[in-house]
Amino acid sequence: MNIQATSILGGVVVGVGATLVQDLWNLFLKRAFGIPSLDVCLLGRWLCHMPAGTFKHVSIAAAPPKTRECAVGAIAHYTIGVVFTLLLVLLTSGEWLVRPTVLPALLVAVVTLVFPFFLMQPALGLGVASSRAPNPTRARLKSLMSHVAFGLGLYLCALPVSHVLRDGS
């Protein structure tokens, strides 16, 4: 598997862009319909509790706040988006980045639901696939649509990157 530095850089750009598309989708849902998204500060709080050995919480919102949790959460959120994107780029040997199609992007988006459903949500006190959320079905659909927005963001952000990569060849 030979990946060029330009493919890695392109993957980073696409990952940041796709995560931004996901964030814009979530902002739209919040402003238009009052549907909140996971607060990146709570993601940061979860991560900041880990060095002390606390990986699972009854309620992350009730856990003691940590210094710089919002910055840690935002950096982690975008890093996760970039890592998922780089996995797609690596699995396709960079070819998807040169000739992006929507299906692999959406497939990555849906497959990555494993992480929030079976790792994050249980660790944050929401149960497997948000089973302990006030409205589990709504929470699951929200997660699905958020990941679909990320997948569409992957595809849309890969389009201009693909032109740069093809023109530079």
Phi, psi and omega per residue, in radians:
M1 nan 1.821 -3.098
N2 -1.832 1.885 -3.138
I3 -1.914 2.225 3.126
Q4 -1.413 2.729 3.118
A5 -1.025 -0.580 3.128
T6 -1.149 -0.582 3.098
S7 -1.202 -0.675 3.111
I8 -1.157 -0.815 3.108
L9 -1.075 -0.753 3.088
G10 -1.058 -0.704 3.102
G11 -1.102 -0.679 3.098
V12 -1.115 -0.798 3.129
V13 -1.061 -0.802 -3.132
V14 -1.135 -0.713 3.136
G15 -1.091 -0.757 3.101
V16 -1.133 -0.781 3.138
G17 -1.090 -0.756 -3.133
A18 -1.148 -0.664 3.103
T19 -1.165 -0.651 3.075
L20 -1.129 -0.718 3.077
V21 -1.044 -0.766 3.100
Q22 -1.047 -0.775 3.130
D23 -1.124 -0.679 3.110
L24 -1.158 -0.673 3.061
W25 -1.050 -0.825 -3.130
N26 -1.138 -0.633 3.076
L27 -1.136 -0.725 3.078
F28 -1.034 -0.828 3.136
L29 -1.047 -0.683 -3.127
K30 -1.202 -0.803 -3.088
R31 -1.284 -0.711 -3.051
A32 -1.440 -0.595 -3.009
F33 -2.223 0.007 -3.135
G34 1.211 0.396 3.139
I35 -1.612 1.926 -3.095
P36 -1.328 2.762 3.084
S37 -1.969 2.930 3.048
L38 -1.045 2.230 3.092
D39 -1.275 2.153 3.141
V40 -1.061 -0.408 3.085
C41 -1.122 -0.622 3.107
L42 -1.242 -0.614 3.011
L43 -1.056 -0.800 3.102
G44 -1.093 -0.683 3.115
R45 -1.080 -0.792 3.114
W46 -1.003 -0.845 -3.126
L47 -1.152 -0.656 -3.127
C48 -1.233 -0.374 3.069
H49 -1.409 -0.323 -3.064
M50 -1.099 -0.720 -3.139
P51 -1.023 -0.437 3.102
A52 -1.520 0.027 3.082
G53 1.637 0.116 3.135
T54 -1.743 1.914 -3.098
F55 -1.906 -0.334 -3.101
K56 -2.240 2.422 -3.105
H57 -2.209 2.601 2.990
V58 -1.186 -0.714 3.062
S59 -2.678 1.995 -3.137
I60 -1.096 -0.538 3.126
A61 -1.139 -0.524 -3.140
A62 -1.540 -0.174 3.128
A63 -1.200 2.615 3.136
P64 -1.046 2.338 3.099
P65 -1.070 2.687 3.121
K66 -2.115 2.616 3.094
T67 -1.061 2.359 3.099
R68 1.080 0.401 -3.114
E69 -1.081 -0.604 -3.129
C70 -1.189 -0.750 3.110
A71 -1.142 -0.767 3.114
V72 -1.058 -0.763 -3.136
G73 -1.122 -0.758 3.140
A74 -1.141 -0.767 3.119
I75 -1.106 -0.755 3.131
A76 -1.106 -0.758 -3.125
H77 -1.002 -0.851 -3.139
Y78 -1.249 -0.606 3.093
T79 -1.117 -0.725 3.107
I80 -1.073 -0.762 3.094
G81 -1.057 -0.717 3.125
V82 -1.177 -0.742 -3.138
V83 -1.078 -0.788 3.113
F84 -1.073 -0.679 3.125
T85 -1.164 -0.765 3.139
L86 -1.123 -0.576 3.058
L87 -1.084 -0.752 3.084
L88 -1.070 -0.802 -3.138
V89 -1.085 -0.779 -3.138
L90 -1.163 -0.749 -3.133
L91 -1.111 -0.431 3.139
T92 -1.820 0.215 -3.105
S93 0.927 0.513 3.109
G94 1.478 -0.154 -3.077
E95 -1.120 -0.666 -3.141
W96 -1.074 -0.605 -3.117
L97 -1.210 -0.514 3.121
V98 -1.399 -0.637 -3.136
R99 -2.333 1.301 -3.055
P100 -1.209 2.502 2.998
T101 -2.279 2.774 -3.009
V102 -1.325 -0.574 -3.039
L103 -1.062 -0.861 3.100
P104 -1.073 -0.607 3.129
A105 -1.138 -0.773 3.120
L106 -1.223 -0.583 3.094
L107 -1.104 -0.782 3.074
V108 -1.045 -0.763 -3.122
A109 -1.038 -0.775 -3.097
V110 -1.287 -0.730 3.136
V111 -1.089 -0.628 -3.114
T112 -1.244 -0.099 3.025
L113 -1.112 -0.336 3.087
V114 -0.964 -0.693 -3.065
F115 -1.174 -0.893 3.097
P116 -1.197 -0.696 -3.078
F117 -1.156 -0.699 -3.000
F118 -1.960 -0.103 3.106
L119 -2.114 -1.128 -3.037
M120 -1.162 -0.951 -3.053
Q121 -1.048 -0.763 3.059
P122 -1.106 -0.688 -3.119
A123 -1.207 -0.456 -3.137
L124 -1.535 -0.038 3.108
G125 1.673 0.185 -3.110
L126 -1.668 -0.097 -3.111
G127 1.426 2.977 3.107
V128 -1.097 2.242 -3.141
A129 0.866 0.735 3.081
S130 1.038 0.551 -3.098
S131 -1.097 -0.367 3.124
R132 -1.781 0.106 3.101
A133 -1.218 2.725 3.114
P134 -0.962 -0.631 3.100
N135 -2.351 1.520 -3.055
P136 -1.000 -0.717 -3.123
T137 -1.096 -0.783 3.116
R138 -1.087 -0.732 3.141
A139 -1.117 -0.715 3.131
R140 -1.153 -0.776 3.099
L141 -1.104 -0.676 3.098
K142 -1.076 -0.772 3.100
S143 -1.093 -0.787 3.129
L144 -1.037 -0.861 -3.111
M145 -1.158 -0.585 3.089
S146 -1.132 -0.704 3.113
H147 -1.261 -0.614 3.060
V148 -1.109 -0.701 3.075
A149 -1.060 -0.707 3.074
F150 -1.073 -0.790 3.130
G151 -1.069 -0.782 3.084
L152 -1.130 -0.630 3.061
G153 -1.097 -0.672 3.077
L154 -0.989 -0.901 -3.109
Y155 -1.092 -0.874 -3.092
L156 -1.107 -0.677 -3.135
C157 -1.329 -0.417 3.111
A158 -1.311 -0.426 -3.097
L159 -1.028 -0.943 3.127
P160 -1.176 -0.574 3.112
V161 -1.126 -0.672 3.139
S162 -1.097 -0.653 3.120
H163 -1.139 -0.730 3.115
V164 -1.104 -0.778 -3.133
L165 -1.147 -0.701 3.141
R166 -1.233 -0.672 3.128
D167 -1.222 -0.466 -3.120
G168 -1.489 -0.117 -3.095
S169 -1.355 nan nan
